[in-house]
Structure formats: C-alpha cells, structure tokens
Amino acid sequence: MIEKYTDTLVNKDNSTINVDVFNDFLWDHGIEIPNDIWNIHDITKSKIENILWNNNTVSHLLMLLVNYNLIKLSDNKWNNFEKEKEIKILDVNTSELWDTLLDKWWAEKTFEWRVTDTYFDTEDKDIEKWKYNNWEKSSLRIRHKVSKWENHWDHYCTIKKKDKKSKDQNVLRDCYEEEFILFNSIVFYKLLQILKLNETRIKVKNRVAYALWAIKFDFDKYDWIPDLLEIEASSWEIAENYIAHLELDKNEKINWWTSSLFKHYGKKLKTFF
C-alpha cells in the first residue's frame, strides 16, 4: 500500500510533506483525522529542528505527527534537560551496585527487561553524516521496550544529535535528544519507508534502570559483552561524585556510540547496509 505514496507524499520542494496525501495515508490505515489539528509548540518545533535541521521532510513529518497527536514527547523527565549528558562504565558488578542503589541510597527502579533499538537512515546515511547539520552526528531510532512487570510493548521514536563541542574520553558525552511516544509504530515505520529511511542497524539488550533525583543509572547487558553501567547526569562533577561513591574510579569509561562499543570488544553490531 505504501507504493502509491512514494512519489506523492513529499512536495516538489523536497523538504515538506503534502498534507492532503498525508491525510489520505492515515485514512487508508484506519486512522481518523482529528477535527482539531494542534499547532505544534514553538519549543517542540525548535527542539526537532535543532537535531534534524530545518526544512527537511523528516522534521516536517515529526511536526505533523505531533500536531495530529499521533506522537508526543514522552514523560521521561530527562526530556526537560537541554542536553543529555552520559558516560558508560565498563565491566561492572551489577548485583553489588543494585544493592547499593536500592538498599543504601533508596533509588527507584524504573525499568527492567528487554529493549530493542532499530536505527533508520537514507542509503547515503544522511542522518548519521548529517552534512546539512554542521557535520554533527545524528540518529533516528525506533525503540521497543517490554517491562518485566507488563504484558505489552511500549514504542518510542528518539532523535539524537551529538554536540561536536563535547569533550573526549572520560567525560560525559553531550547530546541533544528528544524521545516521542509512538501511538502506532507500524504506521510510523511505513512513513519512514516512504521517505526512504530504512533500517541501518539494530541492537538488543537487557536493561535494569534506576533513578535517584536527577541521575539515571542504566545497567545494560548485551550478548558477549561484559555488563556496563551508563550514568546520565547534569554535569561531569555530579557523575564523578557518584562514580567515586560506587567505587568505579578504576573502571574503564567511554563516551562512545554503541557501534564503537561493539568494536571495542571485537563484536559486530547487526547492520543492514
């Protein structure tokens, strides 16, 4: 069904979506057009354009979906931060650290179980290279999460851009990131295909997540890679303080993307092209 929209969804300017065709697509997929189309808030619009630049079809698509209330910013409180700041700490003893976070620090366990991330890009990898966006590396992914305590999957779209001014090894990686809840991941996937964004890579992990004030502690387990801890904080000084209290000073720390993490361990990330 998506073939009929391949040459019509995008306007001739190659930067905007044809709203009439977009409406037809939604009707064909059983999605009712809302009577009141929202006007996207300027702050949300600027956040999207900051990561995916202005005047392109992907940015315009996300804005339309927000207007139609088919996606919305998640209630993840870290969405309120201007930037995501994170660092990965390798080869950690998860059980000991869990005990510290729960029993000594009274942290809140916010998630446990399976996370699947699929990344999308054009054939020329325009998003990853992002020559149109000051050469700052970006990404667009669909995330599927299933909690150990629930019987359903949750679906998200995350857009992320690395701040090229961020420093190198052993400090937090600075990224602009926005996470949207997807109300219909299949329809969203089809729209990406029409815009010629296809799967580039996929990664699957088990995650146990804790929150303590405005600090995130995500314990990730990939096949054939030692357990790692990802800490997200508002500054390096705060993260460094918790790293010291958890006695992780001597552990190797990296601020790389996951593809580089796999290379570090001599493993291959599942890629499609």
C-alpha positions as CSV (number, residue, x, y, z in Angstrom):
1,M,0.0,0.0,0.0
2,I,2.9,2.4,0.6
3,E,4.0,2.3,-3.1
4,K,1.1,4.7,-4.0
5,Y,2.5,7.3,-1.8
6,T,6.2,7.0,-2.7
7,D,6.1,9.8,-5.2
8,T,3.3,11.9,-3.8
9,L,3.9,12.3,0.0
10,V,6.8,14.7,-0.4
11,N,6.1,18.1,-2.1
12,K,8.2,19.2,-5.0
13,D,10.3,21.3,-2.7
14,N,11.7,18.0,-1.3
15,S,11.5,19.5,2.2
16,T,7.9,19.3,3.2
17,I,5.1,16.7,3.4
18,N,1.9,17.1,1.3
19,V,-0.7,17.3,4.0
20,D,-3.6,16.1,1.7
21,V,-1.6,13.0,0.8
22,F,-0.7,12.5,4.4
23,N,-4.4,12.6,5.3
24,D,-5.2,10.0,2.7
25,F,-2.4,7.8,4.0
26,L,-3.9,8.0,7.5
27,W,-7.4,7.2,6.3
28,D,-6.1,4.2,4.3
29,H,-4.6,2.9,7.5
30,G,-7.7,3.3,9.6
31,I,-6.6,6.4,11.5
32,E,-9.2,9.1,11.9
33,I,-8.2,12.6,11.1
34,P,-8.7,14.7,14.2
35,N,-11.2,17.6,14.0
36,D,-8.9,20.0,15.7
37,I,-5.3,19.9,14.5
38,W,-2.9,21.1,17.1
39,N,-0.4,23.8,16.4
40,I,3.0,22.5,17.5
41,H,4.6,24.5,20.3
42,D,7.5,26.6,19.2
43,I,9.7,24.9,21.8
44,T,9.0,21.5,20.4
45,K,9.5,22.7,16.8
46,S,12.8,24.2,17.7
47,K,14.0,21.0,19.5
48,I,13.2,18.9,16.4
49,E,14.9,21.4,14.1
50,N,17.9,21.6,16.3
51,I,18.5,17.9,16.0
52,L,17.3,17.2,12.5
53,W,17.8,20.7,11.0
54,N,15.2,22.9,9.4
55,N,13.5,22.4,6.0
56,N,13.6,18.6,5.6
57,T,10.9,16.0,5.3
58,V,11.8,14.1,8.4
59,S,11.5,17.2,10.6
60,H,8.2,18.1,8.9
61,L,6.8,14.6,9.4
62,L,7.5,14.6,13.1
63,M,5.9,18.0,13.4
64,L,2.8,16.8,11.6
65,L,2.6,13.8,13.8
66,V,2.8,16.0,16.9
67,N,0.1,18.2,15.5
68,Y,-2.2,15.2,14.9
69,N,-1.4,13.9,18.4
70,L,-0.1,10.7,16.9
71,I,3.2,11.1,18.7
72,K,4.0,13.2,21.8
73,L,7.0,13.9,23.9
74,S,7.4,11.2,26.5
75,D,7.0,11.8,30.2
76,N,10.7,11.0,30.6
77,K,11.8,13.8,32.9
78,W,15.2,13.9,31.2
79,N,13.3,15.3,28.1
80,N,13.3,18.5,30.1
81,F,17.1,18.8,30.1
82,E,18.6,20.9,27.3
83,K,21.1,18.1,26.6
84,E,21.6,14.5,27.6
85,K,25.0,14.0,29.3
86,E,26.1,10.4,29.8
87,I,29.1,8.1,30.2
88,K,29.5,4.4,30.0
89,I,31.4,2.5,32.7
90,L,32.6,-0.9,31.6
91,D,32.7,-4.3,33.2
92,V,30.8,-3.6,36.4
93,N,29.5,-5.9,39.1
94,T,25.8,-5.4,38.7
95,S,24.4,-7.2,41.7
96,E,26.6,-5.3,44.1
97,L,25.7,-2.0,42.5
98,W,22.0,-2.8,42.6
99,D,22.2,-3.5,46.3
100,T,23.9,-0.2,46.9
101,L,21.4,1.8,44.8
102,L,18.3,0.1,46.4
103,D,19.3,-0.6,50.0
104,K,21.7,2.2,50.8
105,W,20.6,5.0,48.5
106,W,16.9,4.2,48.2
107,A,17.0,4.7,44.4
108,E,13.8,3.9,42.4
109,K,13.9,1.0,40.0
110,T,12.1,2.4,36.9
111,F,12.5,-0.4,34.3
112,E,13.7,-4.0,33.9
113,W,13.8,-6.3,30.9
114,R,14.2,-6.0,27.1
115,V,15.0,-3.1,24.9
116,T,15.3,-3.3,21.1
117,D,16.6,-0.3,19.1
118,T,16.4,0.0,15.3
119,Y,18.1,2.9,13.6
120,F,17.0,4.4,10.3
121,D,18.8,6.4,7.7
122,T,18.9,7.1,4.0
123,E,21.0,5.0,1.6
124,D,23.7,7.7,1.8
125,K,23.4,7.8,5.6
126,D,22.5,11.5,5.6
127,I,21.3,11.4,9.2
128,E,24.5,9.8,10.5
129,K,26.8,12.0,8.5
130,W,24.4,15.0,8.6
131,K,26.3,17.2,6.2
132,Y,23.4,19.6,6.3
133,N,23.6,20.0,10.1
134,N,27.0,21.5,10.8
135,W,28.5,18.0,10.4
136,E,27.2,17.0,13.9
137,K,26.4,13.3,14.0
138,S,22.7,12.5,14.5
139,S,20.5,9.5,14.7
140,L,16.8,8.4,14.5
141,R,15.7,5.2,16.1
142,I,12.5,3.3,17.0
143,R,12.7,1.8,20.4
144,H,10.6,-1.1,21.6
145,K,10.5,-1.8,25.3
146,V,8.8,-4.6,27.3
147,S,8.9,-4.4,31.0
148,K,9.3,-7.5,33.2
149,W,6.1,-6.4,35.0
150,E,3.9,-5.7,32.0
151,N,2.4,-7.7,29.2
152,H,2.8,-5.2,26.4
153,W,5.4,-3.4,24.4
154,D,5.9,0.4,24.5
155,H,7.2,2.1,21.4
156,Y,9.2,5.3,21.1
157,C,10.9,7.4,18.4
158,T,14.2,9.0,19.6
159,I,16.1,11.6,17.7
160,K,19.6,12.5,18.9
161,K,22.5,14.7,17.9
162,K,25.9,14.7,19.4
163,D,27.3,18.1,20.4
164,K,30.5,18.3,18.5
165,K,31.9,20.6,21.2
166,S,31.7,17.9,23.8
167,K,35.0,16.6,25.1
168,D,36.6,13.3,24.6
169,Q,37.4,10.3,26.8
170,N,36.4,10.1,30.5
171,V,33.9,12.9,30.5
172,L,30.2,13.0,29.7
173,R,29.1,12.8,26.1
174,D,26.8,15.7,25.3
175,C,23.8,15.0,23.1
176,Y,20.7,16.8,22.2
177,E,17.9,14.2,22.5
178,E,14.2,14.1,22.3
179,E,12.0,11.0,22.9
180,F,8.5,10.7,21.5
181,I,5.8,8.1,22.4
182,L,4.6,6.3,19.2
183,F,0.9,5.5,19.3
184,N,1.2,3.4,16.1
185,S,4.7,2.2,15.5
186,I,3.7,0.3,12.3
187,V,2.2,3.4,10.6
188,F,5.3,5.4,11.7
189,Y,7.6,2.7,10.2
190,K,5.7,2.8,6.9
191,L,6.0,6.6,6.8
192,L,9.8,6.3,7.3
193,Q,9.9,3.8,4.4
194,I,8.1,6.2,2.1
195,L,10.7,8.8,3.0
196,K,13.3,6.3,2.0
197,L,14.6,5.8,5.6
198,N,15.3,2.2,6.1
199,E,16.8,0.1,8.9
200,T,20.6,0.6,9.1
201,R,21.4,-1.3,12.4
202,I,19.7,-3.0,15.3
203,K,20.7,-3.7,18.9
204,V,19.0,-5.7,21.6
205,K,19.8,-5.5,25.3
206,N,18.5,-6.3,28.7
207,R,18.3,-3.2,30.8
208,V,17.8,-2.5,34.5
209,A,17.2,1.2,35.2
210,Y,17.3,3.2,38.4
211,A,16.7,6.9,39.1
212,L,18.0,8.9,42.0
213,W,16.9,12.5,42.0
214,A,18.0,13.7,38.5
215,I,20.6,10.9,38.0
216,K,19.9,7.9,35.8
217,F,21.7,4.6,36.3
218,D,21.1,2.2,33.4
219,F,22.7,-1.2,33.6
220,D,22.9,-2.8,30.1
221,K,23.7,-6.4,29.1
222,Y,24.5,-7.2,25.5
223,D,25.3,-10.7,24.4
224,W,29.0,-11.5,24.7
225,I,29.9,-8.1,26.2
226,P,30.6,-7.6,29.9
227,D,27.9,-5.8,31.9
228,L,28.1,-2.0,31.7
229,L,26.6,0.9,33.6
230,E,25.5,4.1,31.8
231,I,25.2,7.2,34.1
232,E,23.3,10.2,32.9
233,A,23.7,13.4,35.0
234,S,23.5,17.2,34.5
235,S,27.3,17.6,34.9
236,W,30.6,15.7,35.0
237,E,31.2,16.7,38.6
238,I,27.9,15.1,39.7
239,A,28.6,11.9,37.7
240,E,32.2,11.8,39.0
241,N,30.9,12.0,42.6
242,Y,28.6,9.0,42.2
243,I,31.3,7.1,40.3
244,A,33.6,7.6,43.3
245,H,30.9,6.6,45.8
246,L,30.2,3.4,43.8
247,E,34.0,2.7,43.8
248,L,34.1,2.7,40.0
249,D,37.1,5.1,39.7
250,K,39.4,2.5,38.2
251,N,36.8,1.0,35.7
252,E,37.3,1.9,32.1
253,K,35.0,4.7,31.0
254,I,33.9,5.6,27.5
255,N,31.5,8.2,25.9
256,W,31.2,6.4,22.5
257,W,28.2,5.4,20.5
258,T,27.2,1.8,20.8
259,S,28.7,0.9,17.4
260,S,32.1,1.9,18.8
261,L,31.4,-0.1,22.0
262,F,30.9,-3.2,20.0
263,K,34.2,-2.6,18.0
264,H,36.0,-2.1,21.4
265,Y,35.1,-5.7,22.3
266,G,35.6,-7.1,18.8
267,K,31.9,-7.7,18.3
268,K,29.8,-6.9,15.3
269,L,26.6,-4.8,15.6
270,K,23.8,-6.2,13.4
271,T,23.7,-3.9,10.3
272,F,21.6,-3.9,7.2
273,F,23.7,-1.7,4.9
